[in-house]
Amino acid sequence: MTAHRTGDIELEVVHAPVARAHVPRRPAPPAAPWLFAAAMAASASVAVLGGLVLGFLAATETAFGENHWTEAVQAHGRLQLVGWTAVFVASLAFEFIVRLNQRGPLPFLPRLLVLCGLGTGALLEAVAQVWNDPLGFAWLPGAAITFAASAGFATLIWRVRAAFPFRLDLQPVFFRIGATWLAVAGAVSLLAVLRADDGVVRVGDAHLAVELIARGFVLNTILGVALRAFPGHLGLEPLPVRRQANVMGILNGALLAWAAGSGAFGLPDEAVVRSFANVALAVGLVLFTIWMGVLSPLRNPAGGPNYRVLVPLAWLGLVAYALALAGTAVAEFDSDLGLYQDGAVRHIFLLGFMAPLMAAMAHIVLARFGTGRVRWEPLLTASFAGLMLAWPLRVLPVLFTNNPGTMGRSILGTAAVIAAASLAAMAVVAGRNALAIRELVKEINRSRA
């Protein structure tokens, strides 16, 4: 500091250090942003290497599937529904719910434990069922791990606060209901294992667990995502909250009614109740499709990103599922359906709708939640095309008969091979993008150092 006199005024000059120019730093990325893509890849690999192998053996009634058809079918279903579907959908639910509700990412370790628990539990259950004599002891621990992971998923989802009051938007409620159904399905599966005999779960118990996951967890989660994601990505109008409530009530009320008449765990075995529940579910799905206008982009498919067409094409599988539910309910009241026919209707939902929708939505999430673009995107589109080809081959040979015959079993086997190749392609693309996301994170961290 230096003093200077000017007339009667003494001025003090302060020498301040020159401020350095501010250099903005890139914000730190969230912990392990590649986790969702890695989970997509791992779960699809489980479907290919485990679930579809058992499905092929059961469909063709060869090797293990010839003498242990029921065990092969049940283990196949466990791997596909939990090891693949639950892990895949849960990994994306973790990403969607925080973004749609304007929250920060969920903690890494709980997410990792949930996803690993679902996958590990399903693998243990399937291994114990296939090799029941030497490894049957792993069945109960596997079911317990699956239940714990399902309950953990529900806890994490319920802890995410909604961005808006529920009177304005019910989207978070769909997520919460779906998560609750997954936890209930985990408990039901655990009880079913306790009641199992010689490596086989009772048919009614197994069927209930399957429907709780498919109609409860998967459907509610998909609709929760669709309410926000479809207006933005497909150019659709938002669904009014009253119609959201109507769809929610119809779908979940139908599932409760179906479960009440399922015959599982000593509940009444009421085919008429299940049939009316199936019709109600079909009505709810058609109403959502019409009200949301999901199929409207197909009127003008030219232009825009390819997912704008792929998502509505996949949604046609849900419409086919609704029609099949209504048709079988009206024609036979669900009482005369054989195992093959019942499985055909279920595969319309799982292979005809859910799997192609996963491939279609992967075009969005791998870019938006990752690096901004999809590596090896043509291979992902080819995966979608393969799944769209596979599901009619899996369904039509047994939709109207319970005895597919030699030719029918050959077609079912072909469908399994095409589905396996398609899901393998999806796994490869998801894995490649997980590596790309990880590489980007390393680059960001180096630039911040």
C-alpha positions in Angstrom: 0.0 0.0 0.0 1.4 3.4 -1.0 0.3 6.9 0.2 0.1 9.9 -2.2 -0.9 13.5 -1.3 -3.0 15.5 -3.7 -3.8 19.0 -2.2 -5.4 18.4 1.2 -6.4 14.9 0.3 -4.1 11.9 0.9 -4.8 9.0 -1.3 -3.9 5.4 -0.5 -3.2 3.1 -3.4 -3.8 -0.6 -2.7 -1.9 -3.0 -4.9 -4.2 -6.0 -5.2 -3.1 -9.2 -6.8 -4.3 -9.8 -10.3 -7.2 -12.3 -10.3 -6.5 -15.3 -12.5 -8.9 -16.0 -15.3 -11.6 -18.6 -14.3 -11.2 -21.8 -16.2 -14.5 -23.8 -16.1 -14.1 -27.4 -15.1 -16.3 -30.2 -16.4 -18.5 -31.6 -13.7 -17.7 -35.0 -12.3 -19.8 -37.7 -13.9 -22.0 -39.8 -11.7 -20.5 -43.0 -10.2 -20.4 -45.8 -12.8 -22.7 -44.4 -15.5 -22.0 -47.5 -17.6 -23.8 -49.8 -15.1 -27.1 -49.8 -16.9 -25.5 -50.7 -20.2 -23.4 -53.4 -18.6 -26.6 -54.8 -16.9 -28.4 -54.8 -20.2 -25.5 -56.8 -21.8 -25.2 -59.3 -18.9 -28.9 -60.0 -18.7 -29.3 -60.5 -22.4 -26.3 -62.9 -22.2 -28.1 -64.9 -19.5 -31.2 -65.1 -21.8 -29.0 -66.4 -24.7 -26.7 -68.8 -22.8 -29.2 -70.1 -20.3 -32.8 -69.3 -20.8 -33.1 -69.9 -24.6 -30.9 -73.0 -24.4 -33.4 -74.5 -22.0 -36.3 -73.1 -24.0 -34.9 -74.8 -27.2 -34.5 -78.2 -25.4 -38.1 -77.9 -24.0 -39.6 -76.8 -27.3 -37.9 -79.6 -29.3 -38.2 -82.1 -26.4 -34.6 -83.2 -26.9 -31.9 -84.1 -24.3 -32.8 -82.6 -20.9 -36.1 -81.3 -22.3 -37.3 -84.7 -23.3 -37.2 -86.4 -19.9 -37.5 -83.3 -17.7 -39.8 -81.1 -19.7 -41.4 -79.4 -16.8 -38.1 -78.6 -15.1 -36.7 -77.3 -18.3 -39.7 -75.0 -18.9 -39.7 -73.7 -15.3 -35.9 -73.0 -15.3 -36.2 -71.4 -18.7 -38.9 -69.1 -17.4 -37.0 -68.2 -14.3 -33.9 -67.2 -16.3 -35.9 -65.3 -18.9 -38.2 -63.5 -16.4 -35.8 -62.7 -13.6 -32.2 -63.2 -14.9 -33.0 -61.3 -18.1 -36.2 -59.3 -17.9 -36.1 -58.2 -14.3 -32.5 -57.2 -14.4 -32.9 -55.4 -17.8 -36.0 -53.5 -16.8 -34.7 -52.7 -13.3 -31.5 -51.3 -14.6 -33.4 -48.9 -16.9 -35.9 -48.1 -14.2 -33.1 -46.8 -12.0 -32.1 -44.4 -14.8 -35.5 -43.3 -15.9 -37.1 -42.6 -12.5 -34.5 -40.1 -11.3 -34.4 -38.3 -14.7 -38.2 -38.1 -15.0 -38.5 -36.8 -11.5 -35.5 -34.4 -11.7 -33.4 -36.2 -9.0 -29.8 -37.1 -8.8 -28.6 -40.6 -9.5 -29.3 -43.4 -7.0 -26.3 -44.7 -5.0 -24.1 -47.0 -7.0 -23.7 -49.8 -4.5 -27.4 -50.5 -3.7 -28.1 -50.5 -7.5 -25.3 -52.9 -8.1 -26.4 -55.2 -5.3 -30.0 -55.3 -6.6 -29.0 -56.1 -10.1 -26.5 -58.7 -9.1 -28.9 -60.2 -6.6 -31.7 -60.6 -9.2 -29.3 -62.2 -11.7 -27.5 -64.4 -9.2 -30.7 -65.6 -7.5 -32.2 -66.6 -10.9 -29.1 -68.5 -11.9 -29.0 -70.4 -8.6 -32.6 -71.3 -8.9 -32.2 -72.5 -12.5 -29.1 -74.5 -11.7 -30.7 -76.1 -8.7 -33.8 -77.1 -10.7 -31.8 -78.5 -13.7 -29.3 -80.4 -11.6 -31.7 -81.0 -8.7 -30.0 -84.2 -7.3 -26.5 -82.8 -6.7 -27.3 -79.1 -6.5 -30.9 -78.8 -5.3 -29.7 -77.3 -2.0 -29.0 -74.0 -3.9 -32.7 -73.6 -4.8 -33.9 -72.0 -1.5 -30.9 -69.7 -1.1 -31.4 -68.6 -4.7 -35.0 -67.8 -4.1 -34.1 -65.9 -0.9 -31.5 -63.8 -2.8 -34.1 -63.0 -5.5 -36.6 -61.9 -2.9 -34.1 -59.7 -1.1 -33.0 -58.1 -4.3 -36.7 -57.5 -5.3 -37.4 -55.9 -2.0 -34.3 -53.8 -2.3 -35.4 -52.6 -5.7 -38.8 -51.6 -4.3 -37.2 -49.7 -1.5 -35.0 -47.7 -3.8 -37.8 -46.8 -6.2 -40.1 -45.8 -3.3 -37.4 -43.5 -1.9 -37.3 -41.3 -5.1 -39.5 -38.3 -4.5 -41.9 -37.3 -7.2 -41.3 -34.1 -9.1 -45.0 -33.1 -9.2 -48.0 -33.7 -7.0 -49.8 -36.9 -7.9 -53.0 -35.0 -8.7 -51.0 -33.6 -11.7 -49.0 -36.7 -12.8 -49.2 -40.4 -11.7 -46.1 -41.4 -13.6 -44.1 -42.1 -10.4 -46.9 -44.2 -9.0 -46.7 -46.6 -11.9 -43.0 -47.1 -11.0 -43.8 -47.7 -7.3 -46.7 -50.1 -8.1 -44.4 -52.0 -10.5 -41.7 -52.3 -7.9 -44.1 -53.5 -5.3 -45.3 -56.2 -7.6 -41.7 -57.4 -8.2 -41.2 -57.7 -4.4 -44.5 -59.6 -4.1 -43.4 -61.9 -6.9 -40.2 -62.5 -5.1 -42.0 -63.5 -2.0 -44.4 -65.7 -4.0 -41.5 -67.5 -5.7 -39.8 -68.1 -2.4 -43.0 -69.7 -1.0 -43.3 -71.7 -4.2 -39.9 -73.2 -3.7 -40.8 -74.2 -0.2 -43.8 -76.0 -1.5 -42.0 -77.6 -4.5 -41.6 -81.4 -4.9 -38.6 -83.1 -6.5 -37.4 -80.1 -8.4 -40.8 -79.1 -9.7 -42.8 -76.0 -8.6 -46.6 -76.5 -8.5 -48.1 -75.2 -11.8 -50.5 -72.7 -10.1 -47.7 -71.3 -7.9 -45.3 -70.9 -10.9 -48.0 -69.3 -13.1 -48.9 -66.8 -10.4 -45.2 -65.7 -10.0 -44.9 -65.3 -13.8 -48.0 -63.1 -14.1 -47.0 -60.9 -11.1 -43.7 -60.1 -12.9 -45.1 -59.7 -16.4 -48.4 -58.0 -15.7 -47.4 -56.3 -12.5 -43.7 -55.3 -12.6 -43.0 -55.1 -16.3 -46.3 -53.5 -17.5 -46.5 -50.9 -14.8 -42.8 -49.9 -15.3 -43.2 -49.7 -19.1 -46.3 -47.6 -18.8 -44.6 -45.3 -16.3 -41.7 -44.7 -18.7 -44.1 -44.3 -21.7 -46.1 -41.5 -20.0 -43.1 -39.2 -20.0 -40.7 -40.6 -22.7 -43.2 -41.1 -25.5 -44.4 -37.5 -25.7 -40.8 -36.3 -25.9 -39.4 -38.9 -28.3 -42.4 -39.9 -30.4 -44.1 -36.5 -30.5 -47.3 -37.7 -28.7 -49.6 -35.7 -26.5 -49.3 -36.2 -22.7 -52.0 -38.4 -21.2 -54.4 -36.6 -18.8 -54.1 -37.7 -15.2 -57.6 -38.9 -15.1 -56.9 -41.3 -17.9 -53.7 -42.3 -16.2 -55.7 -43.3 -13.2 -58.2 -45.2 -15.2 -55.5 -47.3 -16.9 -53.8 -47.9 -13.6 -56.9 -49.0 -11.9 -58.0 -51.3 -14.7 -54.6 -53.0 -15.1 -53.8 -53.5 -11.4 -57.4 -54.4 -10.5 -57.4 -57.0 -13.3 -54.1 -58.5 -11.9 -55.6 -58.7 -8.4 -58.7 -60.4 -9.7 -56.6 -62.9 -11.7 -54.4 -63.7 -8.7 -57.5 -64.2 -6.6 -58.8 -66.9 -9.0 -55.4 -68.4 -9.9 -55.7 -71.5 -7.7 -52.2 -70.9 -6.3 -51.4 -71.5 -2.6 -54.9 -72.7 -1.9 -56.7 -69.8 -3.5 -59.8 -70.7 -5.5 -59.2 -72.1 -9.0 -61.8 -70.0 -10.8 -61.4 -70.0 -14.6 -64.3 -67.6 -15.0 -62.7 -65.0 -12.7 -59.4 -65.3 -14.6 -61.2 -64.9 -17.9 -62.9 -61.7 -16.9 -59.6 -60.4 -15.5 -58.0 -61.1 -18.8 -60.7 -59.3 -20.7 -60.3 -56.3 -18.3 -56.6 -56.3 -18.8 -57.1 -56.4 -22.6 -59.4 -53.4 -22.4 -57.0 -51.4 -20.3 -54.1 -52.1 -22.7 -56.2 -51.1 -25.7 -57.4 -47.9 -24.0 -53.9 -46.9 -23.2 -52.7 -47.5 -26.7 -55.6 -45.4 -28.2 -55.5 -42.6 -25.6 -51.7 -42.3 -25.8 -51.7 -42.6 -29.6 -48.7 -44.9 -29.5 -49.3 -46.3 -33.0 -49.8 -42.9 -34.6 -46.2 -42.5 -35.8 -46.8 -45.4 -38.1 -49.1 -43.2 -40.2 -46.1 -41.1 -41.3 -43.0 -43.2 -40.7 -40.7 -41.2 -43.0 -38.1 -39.0 -41.4 -36.9 -38.7 -37.8 -34.8 -41.3 -35.8 -35.5 -45.0 -36.4 -36.8 -45.5 -32.9 -39.8 -43.4 -33.8 -41.0 -46.3 -35.9 -39.5 -49.2 -34.0 -41.3 -48.4 -30.7 -44.8 -48.4 -32.3 -43.9 -51.6 -34.2 -43.0 -53.3 -31.0 -46.2 -51.9 -29.4 -48.2 -53.9 -32.0 -47.1 -57.0 -30.0 -48.9 -55.6 -27.0 -52.1 -55.1 -29.1 -51.8 -58.7 -30.3 -51.4 -59.8 -26.7 -54.6 -57.9 -25.7 -56.5 -59.5 -28.5 -55.2 -63.0 -27.6 -56.2 -62.5 -24.0 -59.7 -61.4 -25.0 -60.1 -64.1 -27.6 -59.1 -67.0 -25.3 -61.2 -65.7 -22.5 -64.3 -65.3 -24.6 -63.9 -68.6 -26.5 -62.9 -70.9 -23.7 -63.1 -69.1 -20.4 -59.4 -70.1 -20.0 -60.4 -73.5 -18.7 -59.6 -75.6 -21.7 -56.2 -74.0 -22.6 -53.4 -76.4 -22.6 -49.9 -75.7 -21.4 -48.6 -75.0 -25.0 -51.5 -72.6 -25.7 -51.2 -70.8 -22.4 -47.5 -70.4 -23.1 -48.1 -69.1 -26.6 -50.3 -66.3 -25.2 -47.6 -65.4 -22.6 -44.9 -65.4 -25.3 -46.8 -62.9 -27.3 -46.3 -60.5 -24.4 -42.7 -61.5 -23.6 -41.2 -62.2 -27.0 -43.7 -60.3 -29.2 -43.9 -57.1 -27.2 -41.4 -56.8 -24.4 -38.2 -58.0 -26.2 -38.7 -55.9 -29.3 -39.5 -52.9 -27.2 -36.3 -53.4 -25.3 -34.4 -53.4 -28.5 -36.3 -50.3 -29.7 -35.8 -48.4 -26.4 -32.1 -49.4 -26.4 -31.7 -47.0 -29.4 -32.8 -44.2 -27.1 -31.2 -45.0 -23.7 -27.8 -46.1 -25.0 -27.5 -42.7 -26.6 -29.2 -40.4 -24.1 -27.8 -42.1 -21.0 -24.5 -42.8 -22.5 -22.2 -40.9 -24.9 -24.7 -39.3 -27.1 -24.7 -41.9 -29.9 -25.1 -45.7 -30.2 -22.1 -47.6 -31.2 -22.9 -50.4 -33.7 -26.5 -49.2 -34.0 -27.2 -51.2 -37.2 -26.6 -54.4 -35.3 -29.1 -53.2 -32.7 -31.7 -52.6 -35.4 -31.0 -56.0 -36.8 -31.6 -57.4 -33.3 -35.0 -55.8 -33.3 -35.8 -57.2 -36.8 -34.8 -60.7 -35.6 -37.1 -60.5 -32.6 -40.0 -59.4 -34.7 -39.4 -62.4 -36.9 -39.0 -64.9 -34.0 -42.2 -64.2 -32.0 -44.8 -65.4 -34.7 -42.7 -68.6 -35.2 -42.8 -69.2 -31.4 -46.5 -68.5 -31.0 -48.4 -69.6 -34.1 -47.5 -73.4 -34.1 -49.1 -73.8 -30.6 -51.6 -71.0 -30.3 -54.5 -73.1 -31.6 -53.3 -76.6 -30.6 -51.7 -78.2 -27.6 -50.0 -80.8 -29.8 -47.5 -79.1 -32.1 -46.2 -82.3 -33.7 -42.8 -82.8 -35.3 -43.1 -79.8 -37.7 -44.4 -77.5 -35.0 -41.5 -78.4 -32.7 -39.0 -77.7 -35.5 -40.6 -74.3 -36.0 -40.4 -73.6 -32.2 -36.7 -74.6 -32.2 -36.1 -72.2 -35.2 -37.8 -69.4 -33.2 -35.5 -70.1 -30.3 -32.4 -69.9 -32.5 -33.5 -66.6 -34.1 -34.3 -65.1 -30.7 -31.0 -66.2 -29.3 -29.0 -64.6 -32.2 -31.1 -61.4 -31.8 -30.5 -61.2 -28.1 -26.8 -62.0 -28.5 -26.6 -59.0 -30.9 -28.3 -56.8 -28.3 -25.9 -58.0 -25.7 -22.9 -57.2 -27.9 -24.2 -53.7 -28.7 -25.0 -53.0 -25.0 -21.5 -54.2 -23.9 -19.8 -52.1 -26.6 -21.6 -49.0 -25.4 -20.9 -49.8 -21.8 -17.2 -49.7 -22.7 -17.6 -46.5 -24.6 -19.3 -44.8 -21.6 -16.5 -46.0 -19.4 -13.9 -44.6 -21.8 -15.7 -41.3 -21.9 -15.7 -41.1 -18.1 -11.9 -41.8 -18.0 -11.4 -39.0 -20.5 -13.5 -36.6 -18.4 -11.6 -37.5 -15.3 -8.2 -37.0 -17.0 -9.4 -33.5 -18.2 -10.4 -32.6 -14.6 -7.1 -33.7 -13.1 
